[in-house]
Amino acid sequence: MMRKIAHIIGISALVCYAVTAISYFVNNKQLLFAYEVVYFIGICLMLFYLGYLVYLQSKKKEVRENTHVVISALILIGILSFVYMIAYKHHRIYDITTNKRYSLSDQTLKVLESVDRNINIKLFIKASQQGKDQIRKLFDQYSYHCDHISSEFLDPQEHPDQSEKYAIEQYGEVVIETAERQEKLAYPSEELITNAILKLIKDEKKVVAFLTGHAENSLEEGDKTGYSLLKRHLELDNFETRDLLLLRSEAVDADIDCVVIASPKTELFENEIAALHAYFNDGGSILVMIDPGMVESLGSFLTEVGVETHECIIIDSLSQVLGGSPLMPVISQYIPHAITKDFRVASFLPTARFVDVVSDMPEGYTGYALAYTGPGSWAEMDIESLKTKPKFDKETDIPGPVPVMAVIEGSAAAGHKATRFVVIGDSNFIDNSNIGLSGNKDLFLNTIAWLTHEENMISIRQNDTDSVPMFLTSMQQMLIFVVPVIVLPLGALLCGIFVMIRLRRD
Protein backbone atom coordinates (compact mmCIF):
# COMPACT_ATOMS: atom_id res chain seq x y z
CA MET A 1 0.00 0.00 0.00
CA MET A 2 2.78 2.43 0.96
CA ARG A 3 4.60 1.69 -2.30
CA LYS A 4 1.52 2.65 -4.32
CA ILE A 5 1.17 5.86 -2.36
CA ALA A 6 4.90 6.62 -2.88
CA HIS A 7 4.55 6.06 -6.64
CA ILE A 8 1.50 8.34 -6.76
CA ILE A 9 3.50 11.00 -4.87
CA GLY A 10 6.37 10.66 -7.36
CA ILE A 11 4.02 11.04 -10.34
CA SER A 12 2.39 14.05 -8.65
CA ALA A 13 5.80 15.68 -8.26
CA LEU A 14 6.46 15.26 -12.00
CA VAL A 15 3.05 16.76 -12.78
CA CYS A 16 3.88 19.80 -10.60
CA TYR A 17 7.17 20.25 -12.47
CA ALA A 18 5.40 19.99 -15.83
CA VAL A 19 2.72 22.54 -14.86
CA THR A 20 5.42 24.93 -13.62
CA ALA A 21 7.47 24.59 -16.82
CA ILE A 22 4.44 25.21 -19.06
CA SER A 23 3.49 28.27 -17.01
CA TYR A 24 7.04 29.62 -17.24
CA PHE A 25 7.07 29.60 -21.04
CA VAL A 26 3.43 30.65 -21.49
CA ASN A 27 3.98 33.76 -19.32
CA ASN A 28 7.07 34.97 -21.23
CA LYS A 29 9.55 33.23 -18.96
CA GLN A 30 8.03 34.72 -15.80
CA LEU A 31 6.93 32.46 -12.98
CA LEU A 32 3.73 33.62 -11.30
CA PHE A 33 3.32 33.31 -7.55
CA ALA A 34 0.69 30.54 -7.76
CA TYR A 35 3.01 28.37 -9.86
CA GLU A 36 5.88 29.06 -7.51
CA VAL A 37 3.77 27.37 -4.84
CA VAL A 38 3.10 24.46 -7.19
CA TYR A 39 6.82 24.17 -7.86
CA PHE A 40 7.55 24.12 -4.13
CA ILE A 41 4.94 21.39 -3.56
CA GLY A 42 6.59 19.36 -6.33
CA ILE A 43 9.98 19.67 -4.60
CA CYS A 44 8.55 18.45 -1.29
CA LEU A 45 6.80 15.54 -2.96
CA MET A 46 9.93 14.53 -4.85
CA LEU A 47 12.07 14.68 -1.69
CA PHE A 48 9.55 12.49 0.09
CA TYR A 49 9.49 10.03 -2.81
CA LEU A 50 13.29 9.78 -3.06
CA GLY A 51 13.59 9.48 0.70
CA TYR A 52 11.06 6.68 0.75
CA LEU A 53 12.99 4.81 -1.94
CA VAL A 54 16.17 5.06 0.13
CA TYR A 55 14.23 4.02 3.19
CA LEU A 56 13.01 0.86 1.46
CA GLN A 57 16.53 -0.06 0.31
CA SER A 58 18.00 0.27 3.81
CA LYS A 59 17.66 -2.83 5.99
CA LYS A 60 19.44 -1.72 9.13
CA LYS A 61 17.54 0.18 11.77
CA GLU A 62 20.33 2.76 12.20
CA VAL A 63 20.36 3.48 8.46
CA ARG A 64 16.61 3.98 8.43
CA GLU A 65 16.78 6.40 11.38
CA ASN A 66 19.59 8.38 9.77
CA THR A 67 17.66 8.42 6.48
CA HIS A 68 14.66 9.85 8.34
CA VAL A 69 16.85 12.63 9.77
CA VAL A 70 18.31 13.43 6.34
CA ILE A 71 14.83 13.57 4.77
CA SER A 72 13.60 15.92 7.52
CA ALA A 73 16.64 18.14 7.05
CA LEU A 74 16.15 18.26 3.27
CA ILE A 75 12.49 19.19 3.66
CA LEU A 76 13.44 21.92 6.16
CA ILE A 77 16.07 23.27 3.75
CA GLY A 78 13.50 23.19 0.95
CA ILE A 79 10.99 25.15 3.05
CA LEU A 80 13.59 27.77 4.01
CA SER A 81 14.74 28.07 0.41
CA PHE A 82 11.19 28.55 -0.80
CA VAL A 83 10.48 31.21 1.84
CA TYR A 84 13.67 33.03 0.84
CA MET A 85 12.75 32.85 -2.85
CA ILE A 86 9.27 34.26 -2.21
CA ALA A 87 10.63 36.99 0.05
CA TYR A 88 13.24 37.94 -2.54
CA LYS A 89 10.78 38.22 -5.41
CA HIS A 90 7.77 39.58 -3.49
CA HIS A 91 9.42 41.68 -0.80
CA ARG A 92 8.10 44.86 0.75
CA ILE A 93 10.20 47.91 1.63
CA TYR A 94 9.39 49.98 4.71
CA ASP A 95 10.96 53.35 5.41
CA ILE A 96 10.72 54.14 9.14
CA THR A 97 12.66 57.42 9.01
CA THR A 98 10.60 60.39 10.21
CA ASN A 99 10.88 62.29 6.92
CA LYS A 100 10.86 59.21 4.63
CA ARG A 101 14.27 60.16 3.26
CA TYR A 102 14.78 56.72 1.68
CA SER A 103 11.42 56.74 -0.12
CA LEU A 104 10.20 58.36 -3.30
CA SER A 105 7.97 61.40 -2.83
CA ASP A 106 4.19 61.15 -3.13
CA GLN A 107 4.43 63.15 -6.35
CA THR A 108 6.74 60.56 -7.92
CA LEU A 109 4.57 57.65 -6.79
CA LYS A 110 1.51 59.23 -8.41
CA VAL A 111 3.41 59.68 -11.65
CA LEU A 112 4.56 56.05 -11.58
CA GLU A 113 0.96 54.88 -11.18
CA SER A 114 0.17 56.37 -14.60
CA VAL A 115 3.13 54.81 -16.44
CA ASP A 116 1.71 52.59 -19.17
CA ARG A 117 4.79 51.90 -21.32
CA ASN A 118 8.24 50.41 -20.84
CA ILE A 119 10.85 52.96 -19.74
CA ASN A 120 14.58 52.32 -19.51
CA ILE A 121 16.91 54.50 -17.43
CA LYS A 122 20.58 54.48 -18.49
CA LEU A 123 23.26 56.08 -16.35
CA PHE A 124 26.67 56.62 -17.94
CA ILE A 125 29.14 56.42 -15.08
CA LYS A 126 32.52 54.92 -14.22
CA ALA A 127 32.40 51.41 -12.77
CA SER A 128 34.34 52.60 -9.71
CA GLN A 129 32.53 55.92 -9.36
CA GLN A 130 31.89 56.99 -5.76
CA GLY A 131 28.21 57.27 -4.89
CA LYS A 132 27.18 54.66 -7.45
CA ASP A 133 25.45 52.49 -4.84
CA GLN A 134 23.30 55.39 -3.66
CA ILE A 135 22.17 56.10 -7.22
CA ARG A 136 21.43 52.40 -7.75
CA LYS A 137 19.17 52.44 -4.70
CA LEU A 138 17.28 55.40 -6.19
CA PHE A 139 16.82 53.56 -9.49
CA ASP A 140 15.75 50.40 -7.64
CA GLN A 141 13.01 52.43 -5.96
CA TYR A 142 11.59 53.32 -9.37
CA SER A 143 11.72 49.68 -10.53
CA TYR A 144 10.20 48.51 -7.24
CA HIS A 145 7.16 50.76 -7.57
CA CYS A 146 6.69 50.34 -11.33
CA ASP A 147 7.16 47.13 -13.32
CA HIS A 148 7.49 49.12 -16.55
CA ILE A 149 10.74 50.78 -15.44
CA SER A 150 14.19 49.19 -15.74
CA SER A 151 17.66 50.66 -15.29
CA GLU A 152 21.24 49.94 -16.25
CA PHE A 153 24.68 51.40 -15.58
CA LEU A 154 27.07 51.85 -18.48
CA ASP A 155 30.73 52.80 -18.40
CA PRO A 156 31.34 55.08 -21.42
CA GLN A 157 34.81 53.59 -21.90
CA GLU A 158 33.47 50.04 -21.99
CA HIS A 159 30.44 50.93 -24.15
CA PRO A 160 31.67 53.52 -26.66
CA ASP A 161 28.91 52.61 -29.11
CA GLN A 162 26.24 53.54 -26.57
CA SER A 163 28.07 56.74 -25.65
CA GLU A 164 28.18 57.74 -29.30
CA LYS A 165 24.55 56.81 -29.88
CA TYR A 166 23.31 59.07 -27.07
CA ALA A 167 25.99 61.78 -27.55
CA ILE A 168 27.33 61.41 -24.00
CA GLU A 169 29.72 64.23 -23.20
CA GLN A 170 30.52 63.67 -19.53
CA TYR A 171 30.20 61.14 -16.72
CA GLY A 172 26.94 61.14 -14.79
CA GLU A 173 24.61 61.86 -17.70
CA VAL A 174 21.29 60.00 -17.69
CA VAL A 175 19.20 58.88 -20.66
CA ILE A 176 15.56 57.98 -20.02
CA GLU A 177 13.82 56.48 -23.03
CA THR A 178 10.78 54.68 -24.32
CA ALA A 179 10.43 52.94 -27.67
CA GLU A 180 9.48 56.25 -29.31
CA ARG A 181 11.09 59.08 -27.34
CA GLN A 182 13.93 59.91 -24.98
CA GLU A 183 15.00 62.53 -22.44
CA LYS A 184 18.56 63.36 -21.45
CA LEU A 185 19.62 64.64 -18.00
CA ALA A 186 22.91 66.12 -16.86
CA TYR A 187 22.81 64.23 -13.57
CA PRO A 188 20.47 61.85 -11.70
CA SER A 189 18.02 63.23 -9.14
CA GLU A 190 14.48 62.24 -8.21
CA GLU A 191 13.03 65.58 -9.29
CA LEU A 192 14.65 65.48 -12.75
CA ILE A 193 13.99 61.78 -13.35
CA THR A 194 10.31 62.06 -12.43
CA ASN A 195 9.92 65.13 -14.60
CA ALA A 196 11.52 63.28 -17.54
CA ILE A 197 9.23 60.27 -17.04
CA LEU A 198 6.25 62.62 -16.96
CA LYS A 199 7.28 64.14 -20.27
CA LEU A 200 7.68 60.69 -21.84
CA ILE A 201 4.24 59.40 -20.82
CA LYS A 202 2.33 62.57 -21.67
CA ASP A 203 1.47 63.34 -25.25
CA GLU A 204 0.99 67.06 -24.62
CA LYS A 205 1.66 69.77 -22.04
CA LYS A 206 -1.10 71.70 -20.31
CA VAL A 207 -0.81 75.47 -20.87
CA VAL A 208 -1.00 77.88 -17.92
CA ALA A 209 -1.29 81.52 -19.00
CA PHE A 210 -0.59 84.47 -16.66
CA LEU A 211 -2.52 87.67 -17.34
CA THR A 212 -0.18 90.61 -18.01
CA GLY A 213 -0.47 94.30 -18.78
CA HIS A 214 -1.49 95.51 -15.32
CA ALA A 215 1.80 95.54 -13.34
CA GLU A 216 1.46 91.91 -12.23
CA ASN A 217 4.45 89.95 -10.92
CA SER A 218 6.52 88.66 -13.84
CA LEU A 219 7.43 85.06 -14.62
CA GLU A 220 10.81 86.22 -15.85
CA GLU A 221 11.86 88.40 -12.92
CA GLY A 222 14.46 86.86 -10.62
CA ASP A 223 14.15 89.35 -7.76
CA LYS A 224 12.22 88.79 -4.53
CA THR A 225 8.85 89.74 -5.98
CA GLY A 226 9.27 87.83 -9.25
CA TYR A 227 7.78 84.48 -10.26
CA SER A 228 10.87 82.95 -11.92
CA LEU A 229 11.06 80.09 -9.38
CA LEU A 230 7.35 79.45 -9.81
CA LYS A 231 7.84 79.19 -13.56
CA ARG A 232 10.61 76.65 -13.05
CA HIS A 233 8.43 74.48 -10.77
CA LEU A 234 5.56 74.57 -13.23
CA GLU A 235 7.83 73.49 -16.06
CA LEU A 236 9.26 70.69 -13.91
CA ASP A 237 5.68 69.46 -13.48
CA ASN A 238 5.40 69.46 -17.28
CA PHE A 239 3.24 72.59 -17.62
CA GLU A 240 3.85 75.16 -20.33
CA THR A 241 3.76 78.76 -19.10
CA ARG A 242 3.08 81.85 -21.17
CA ASP A 243 2.02 85.48 -20.80
CA LEU A 244 -1.55 86.44 -21.71
CA LEU A 245 -2.01 90.01 -22.95
CA LEU A 246 -5.76 90.39 -23.38
CA LEU A 247 -5.40 94.05 -24.26
CA ARG A 248 -4.54 92.95 -27.80
CA SER A 249 -6.86 89.94 -27.96
CA GLU A 250 -10.60 89.57 -28.22
CA ALA A 251 -10.63 86.15 -26.56
CA VAL A 252 -8.53 83.72 -24.57
CA ASP A 253 -6.69 81.30 -26.87
CA ALA A 254 -8.43 77.94 -27.20
CA ASP A 255 -5.30 75.97 -26.28
CA ILE A 256 -4.98 77.61 -22.83
CA ASP A 257 -5.98 75.21 -20.05
CA CYS A 258 -5.82 77.65 -17.14
CA VAL A 259 -5.68 81.44 -16.75
CA VAL A 260 -3.89 82.91 -13.72
CA ILE A 261 -4.74 86.46 -12.60
CA ALA A 262 -2.10 87.52 -10.08
CA SER A 263 -3.42 90.66 -8.34
CA PRO A 264 -3.35 93.28 -11.12
CA LYS A 265 -2.43 96.78 -9.93
CA THR A 266 -4.40 98.67 -12.61
CA GLU A 267 -8.00 98.32 -13.80
CA LEU A 268 -8.92 95.67 -16.37
CA PHE A 269 -10.61 96.95 -19.53
CA GLU A 270 -14.10 95.94 -20.58
CA ASN A 271 -12.86 93.75 -23.43
CA GLU A 272 -10.61 91.85 -20.98
CA ILE A 273 -13.46 91.23 -18.55
CA ALA A 274 -15.68 90.12 -21.45
CA ALA A 275 -12.99 87.71 -22.68
CA LEU A 276 -12.59 86.24 -19.20
CA HIS A 277 -16.37 85.82 -18.85
CA ALA A 278 -16.57 84.07 -22.21
CA TYR A 279 -13.65 81.78 -21.32
CA PHE A 280 -15.17 80.94 -17.94
CA ASN A 281 -18.66 80.29 -19.32
CA ASP A 282 -17.16 78.08 -22.03
CA GLY A 283 -15.70 75.66 -19.47
CA GLY A 284 -12.37 77.38 -18.80
CA SER A 285 -10.41 77.26 -15.54
CA ILE A 286 -9.28 80.42 -13.75
CA LEU A 287 -7.09 81.08 -10.69
CA VAL A 288 -7.37 84.56 -9.18
CA MET A 289 -4.95 85.76 -6.50
CA ILE A 290 -5.88 89.07 -4.86
CA ASP A 291 -4.09 91.28 -2.36
CA PRO A 292 -5.58 94.01 -0.17
CA GLY A 293 -6.43 97.00 -2.36
CA MET A 294 -7.96 94.98 -5.21
CA VAL A 295 -8.93 96.90 -8.35
CA GLU A 296 -12.65 97.54 -8.75
CA SER A 297 -13.07 95.84 -12.13
CA LEU A 298 -11.68 92.55 -10.82
CA GLY A 299 -13.89 92.80 -7.71
CA SER A 300 -16.99 93.12 -9.90
CA PHE A 301 -15.93 90.10 -11.95
CA LEU A 302 -15.47 88.00 -8.78
CA THR A 303 -18.88 89.08 -7.44
CA GLU A 304 -20.59 87.96 -10.65
CA VAL A 305 -18.90 84.56 -10.40
CA GLY A 306 -20.03 84.12 -6.79
CA VAL A 307 -17.02 85.17 -4.71
CA GLU A 308 -17.38 87.21 -1.55
CA THR A 309 -14.52 89.53 -0.56
CA HIS A 310 -13.96 92.24 2.04
CA GLU A 311 -11.43 95.03 1.86
CA CYS A 312 -9.32 94.05 4.85
CA ILE A 313 -6.05 92.54 5.94
CA ILE A 314 -5.61 89.48 8.15
CA ILE A 315 -3.72 89.68 11.45
CA ASP A 316 -2.43 86.47 13.04
CA SER A 317 -0.94 86.43 16.53
CA LEU A 318 0.41 82.89 15.99
CA SER A 319 2.79 84.12 13.30
CA GLN A 320 4.23 86.60 15.75
CA VAL A 321 4.73 83.84 18.32
CA LEU A 322 6.61 81.82 15.67
CA GLY A 323 8.92 84.77 15.05
CA GLY A 324 7.23 86.01 11.87
CA SER A 325 5.14 89.00 10.98
CA PRO A 326 1.56 89.21 12.32
CA LEU A 327 0.60 90.19 8.75
CA MET A 328 1.61 86.70 7.53
CA PRO A 329 -1.14 84.37 8.77
CA VAL A 330 -0.56 80.65 9.23
CA ILE A 331 -2.91 78.56 7.07
CA SER A 332 -3.32 75.15 8.68
CA GLN A 333 -7.04 74.34 8.34
CA TYR A 334 -8.08 72.84 5.01
CA ILE A 335 -11.49 71.58 3.93
CA PRO A 336 -11.36 68.11 2.28
CA HIS A 337 -10.97 68.55 -1.47
CA ALA A 338 -8.90 67.14 -4.32
CA ILE A 339 -6.49 70.08 -3.94
CA THR A 340 -5.92 69.54 -0.21
CA LYS A 341 -6.07 65.74 -0.10
CA ASP A 342 -3.43 64.43 2.35
CA PHE A 343 -2.26 68.05 2.78
CA ARG A 344 -0.88 68.22 6.33
CA VAL A 345 1.56 71.12 6.03
CA ALA A 346 0.96 74.76 6.89
CA SER A 347 1.07 77.58 4.36
CA PHE A 348 2.01 81.21 4.91
CA LEU A 349 0.24 84.04 3.08
CA PRO A 350 1.86 87.48 3.38
CA THR A 351 -0.71 90.32 3.47
CA ALA A 352 -3.69 87.99 3.08
CA ARG A 353 -7.33 89.05 2.86
CA PHE A 354 -10.81 87.56 3.39
CA VAL A 355 -12.05 85.30 0.57
CA ASP A 356 -15.26 83.24 0.61
CA VAL A 357 -18.23 82.35 -1.61
CA VAL A 358 -21.64 83.98 -1.48
CA SER A 359 -24.49 82.14 0.21
CA ASP A 360 -26.66 82.21 -2.92
CA MET A 361 -24.41 80.87 -5.66
CA PRO A 362 -25.37 81.43 -9.31
CA GLU A 363 -27.45 78.64 -10.80
CA GLY A 364 -25.37 75.66 -11.88
CA TYR A 365 -22.39 76.50 -9.64
CA THR A 366 -21.25 75.13 -6.28
CA GLY A 367 -18.50 76.48 -4.09
CA TYR A 368 -17.10 76.84 -0.60
CA ALA A 369 -14.13 78.17 1.33
CA LEU A 370 -11.21 75.77 1.16
CA ALA A 371 -8.56 77.11 3.57
CA TYR A 372 -8.71 79.04 6.84
CA THR A 373 -6.40 80.86 9.22
CA GLY A 374 -6.15 79.81 12.87
CA PRO A 375 -8.47 80.83 15.73
CA GLY A 376 -5.99 83.45 16.98
CA SER A 377 -6.38 85.54 13.83
CA TRP A 378 -8.86 88.11 12.61
CA ALA A 379 -9.68 90.17 9.53
CA GLU A 380 -8.79 93.77 10.31
CA MET A 381 -11.30 96.01 8.52
CA ASP A 382 -9.55 99.26 9.45
CA ILE A 383 -6.35 99.04 7.43
CA GLU A 384 -5.30 102.49 8.66
CA SER A 385 -4.95 101.04 12.14
CA LEU A 386 -1.88 99.11 10.96
CA LYS A 387 0.12 102.30 11.38
CA THR A 388 -0.17 101.66 15.11
CA LYS A 389 -0.51 98.36 16.99
CA PRO A 390 -3.71 96.73 15.66
CA LYS A 391 -6.28 95.35 18.10
CA PHE A 392 -9.30 93.18 17.49
CA ASP A 393 -12.56 95.12 17.40
CA LYS A 394 -15.51 92.77 17.82
CA GLU A 395 -17.87 95.40 16.39
CA THR A 396 -16.19 95.69 12.97
CA ASP A 397 -13.49 93.03 12.58
CA ILE A 398 -14.10 89.42 11.50
CA PRO A 399 -12.83 86.86 14.06
CA GLY A 400 -10.82 83.84 12.99
CA PRO A 401 -10.70 81.28 11.57
CA VAL A 402 -10.84 83.52 8.50
CA PRO A 403 -11.36 81.99 5.01
CA VAL A 404 -8.54 82.87 2.60
CA MET A 405 -9.18 80.50 -0.30
CA ALA A 406 -12.36 79.58 -2.12
CA VAL A 407 -13.18 77.08 -4.86
CA ILE A 408 -16.09 77.17 -7.32
CA GLU A 409 -17.12 74.49 -9.78
CA GLY A 410 -19.77 74.60 -12.47
CA SER A 411 -21.56 71.82 -14.30
CA ALA A 412 -20.06 70.75 -17.62
CA ALA A 413 -21.37 72.48 -20.70
CA ALA A 414 -22.02 70.49 -23.86
CA GLY A 415 -18.71 69.44 -25.34
CA HIS A 416 -16.64 71.13 -22.64
CA LYS A 417 -15.09 70.17 -19.30
CA ALA A 418 -16.60 71.48 -16.08
CA THR A 419 -15.77 75.06 -15.19
CA ARG A 420 -13.31 75.40 -12.32
CA PHE A 421 -12.51 78.59 -10.44
CA VAL A 422 -10.20 79.21 -7.46
CA VAL A 423 -9.58 82.44 -5.55
CA ILE A 424 -6.69 82.89 -3.09
CA GLY A 425 -6.47 85.97 -0.88
CA ASP A 426 -2.81 86.68 -1.60
CA SER A 427 -0.49 86.78 -4.60
CA ASN A 428 2.86 87.05 -2.83
CA PHE A 429 2.94 83.61 -1.20
CA ILE A 430 4.45 82.10 -4.35
CA ASP A 431 6.93 84.81 -5.27
CA ASN A 432 10.66 84.05 -5.20
CA SER A 433 11.02 85.00 -1.53
CA ASN A 434 8.05 82.98 -0.21
CA ILE A 435 7.49 79.98 -2.50
CA GLY A 436 9.84 77.81 -0.43
CA LEU A 437 7.94 78.41 2.83
CA SER A 438 6.41 75.17 4.15
CA GLY A 439 3.47 74.17 1.92
CA ASN A 440 3.22 77.30 -0.27
CA LYS A 441 4.61 75.65 -3.39
CA ASP A 442 2.52 72.50 -3.02
CA LEU A 443 -0.69 74.46 -2.39
CA PHE A 444 -0.24 76.43 -5.61
CA LEU A 445 0.90 73.51 -7.79
CA ASN A 446 -1.93 71.31 -6.49
CA THR A 447 -4.38 74.09 -7.37
CA ILE A 448 -3.00 74.34 -10.91
CA ALA A 449 -3.14 70.53 -11.26
CA TRP A 450 -6.81 70.51 -10.26
CA LEU A 451 -7.70 73.44 -12.51
CA THR A 452 -6.07 71.74 -15.51
CA HIS A 453 -7.76 68.39 -14.72
CA GLU A 454 -4.41 66.77 -13.86
CA GLU A 455 -5.52 65.22 -10.57
CA ASN A 456 -2.72 62.64 -10.71
CA MET A 457 -0.29 65.52 -10.13
CA ILE A 458 -1.85 66.49 -6.79
CA SER A 459 0.39 65.51 -3.88
CA ILE A 460 3.16 66.58 -1.56
CA ARG A 461 6.35 66.89 -3.55
CA GLN A 462 9.96 65.97 -3.00
CA ASN A 463 10.94 64.89 0.51
CA ASP A 464 13.22 66.80 2.85
CA THR A 465 16.49 64.92 3.31
CA ASP A 466 17.31 66.12 6.80
CA SER A 467 18.41 63.26 9.06
CA VAL A 468 18.37 62.62 12.78
CA PRO A 469 21.57 60.88 13.96
CA MET A 470 21.46 58.01 16.44
CA PHE A 471 24.02 58.04 19.26
CA LEU A 472 24.75 54.71 20.96
CA THR A 473 26.44 54.10 24.28
CA SER A 474 29.43 51.75 24.48
CA MET A 475 27.22 49.09 26.09
CA GLN A 476 24.66 49.34 23.26
CA GLN A 477 27.39 49.07 20.64
CA MET A 478 28.79 45.96 22.37
CA LEU A 479 25.32 44.33 22.54
CA ILE A 480 24.73 45.03 18.83
CA PHE A 481 27.94 43.11 18.07
CA VAL A 482 27.72 40.31 20.65
CA VAL A 483 24.08 39.23 20.19
CA PRO A 484 23.97 38.57 16.40
CA VAL A 485 27.65 37.62 15.95
CA ILE A 486 28.29 35.44 19.03
CA VAL A 487 25.16 34.60 21.08
CA LEU A 488 22.79 33.52 18.30
CA PRO A 489 25.28 31.33 16.34
CA LEU A 490 26.56 29.76 19.57
CA GLY A 491 23.00 29.00 20.68
CA ALA A 492 22.22 27.28 17.39
CA LEU A 493 25.44 25.22 17.65
CA LEU A 494 24.65 24.08 21.21
CA CYS A 495 21.13 23.08 20.21
CA GLY A 496 22.50 20.97 17.37
CA ILE A 497 25.01 19.23 19.66
CA PHE A 498 22.27 18.52 22.20
CA VAL A 499 19.98 16.98 19.56
CA MET A 500 22.79 14.83 18.16
CA ILE A 501 23.69 13.46 21.65
CA ARG A 502 20.06 12.60 22.42
CA LEU A 503 19.68 10.76 19.11
CA ARG A 504 22.80 8.65 19.76
CA ARG A 505 21.58 7.71 23.26
CA ASP A 506 18.23 6.61 21.92
Phi, psi and omega in degrees: 000315180296325180294320178296317179297318180298318179294320177298320179296318178297316178295321179297322178297318178296322178298317179299318178297318182295316179299318180296317181296317179298316179298321182299317183278328178293323182264039176054048177059036174236130183263115180288159185301317182300322181280338171296321176296317178299318179297318178297318178298320178299320178297314180298317180295320180292320177298319179295317181296313179296320178297322180293323177297317178296321180298320180292326182286336181276133181254336180277148181296318182298320181295320180295319179295317179295323177298320178299318179295317180297317179298316179298319180294319180296319178296319178297317178297320178297318179297313180297321179294320179294316178299318179296318180297316180295316180295326181289321184272334185235043184280162175239143180251130179238128179254111184260008175290149186297324182255013177053047186289341179258016179241157174286150181291161178301324179300314180296318181297323178292322177295318182295331178296334183263002179289123183235016179215158182289132181232132179244130179253122180244124177249123179265107189209154176296148180297329182258017185295134178290140182088003182296321182296322179295320178293321179299321179297322177296315179295322179298327177298319179295316180293326181294320184271347181216119182290342182279352186253131175230162182217157176208152179250129183234131174273119183305329180287327180274341180231066181296330179296319178292320179298321179288322180299317183261008178054051180285127183252338181207161178293146177097353180289147184238135175243124178243121189220153168247188180292336184252327190223168178209155175232144182239132182241149180285332180201159183273128171208154183300317182300313182289320181295314180297319179297320178294318178298319180299319179294324183287329184266351179257136181277339180209158177264142173280142185258125176246117184252132180257124179297134180231171178105002183225036177063034175285163174298141186264144176289341184264342184288133180258006179279187186297326183266000181279172181246024184296321178293322177299317178301317180298316181294323177295318179292326176294332176271015174070031172259146173264129179252147176204161175274146180237107179257092183285348178300330182255006183234151177266346182204161175284133181305143185293335183273002179276126183268337180205137176252130179249125177248107187257080173045071177297145183266344178238161185296143174278145180278163184300321181293330177291314178298319179297320179294321178293319177299315181297318179296317181294314181292341181267014177095016180281165179245135184226136171244123178245127175243123187234138176257167171304141184087035182295144179291149187295320182297321179289324177298320178294320178298317180294321179297320179294328180284333180119022181259136177255128179228157174228140178284099185202180173219141187270133176251134181227115180289334180296322179299323180291323178296323180282001178094007180258191179274140177295346177276359178248086184293150176271124180256107184230358179249118182236136175279139181305127181196164178301325181293320187255016179297128181060023181269106184240022180244148180281157174237157181233122183246104177294137177048057182275162180224167181292131176218126179209182175250155180288157182289328179251086182294151175301152183300133179091000182238145173233149180192163178195164176289140187251331183222145183227155170281177180280172182292342180273014183247168174203159176268111181279114183278336179262089184296333179296336181290348180292344177292336173245191179283114184288146177228148181289129178246109185293346180280325186241327184281159179257117183288153178283165359294137183255129178290135181233001182209133181228150181231137180230139180224134179249159180292151184291132174278164183299121177081006182229157175285162181296141177292136178229137187216130179229138176235130178239133185279041176186145177243356184264353184289347179240021173282176187300333183272344186237349186295335180275359181286117171042243186262014183304310182299315182294322179299316180291312183295324175296321178297315178297319179299318179292317181297328180265011178061036176248061185298336179290350179266359183275119180182182171266130189274199196315138184287152171285141185258014178297146182236156176245112183290152177251126180252123182253144174284168180297324178295317179296320178297320180294319180296321179298329178277314189291315187297304182283333186270327186245305188297307184296312177298321179295321178297317179296321179296316180295321177297319179296317178298318181297316180295320180295318179296316181297322179293322179292322179294323180288000000 
